């Protein structure tokens, strides 16, 4: 195989790889934009109900008298 043919094949492979990376990046960006289009931010606050509910199904509450 001549040097020119190898160089042409390498360049074509490199360009195809870049186009694929741009496609994947664009698809991920579109999915992210679609998933957050109706997002409404909320204030972060401590909710003790969430702690007790999530912990009660795994192990006893750490502050309970067991």
Residue pairs with C-beta under 8 A, 6 or more apart in sequence:
52 61
55 61
55 62
60 66
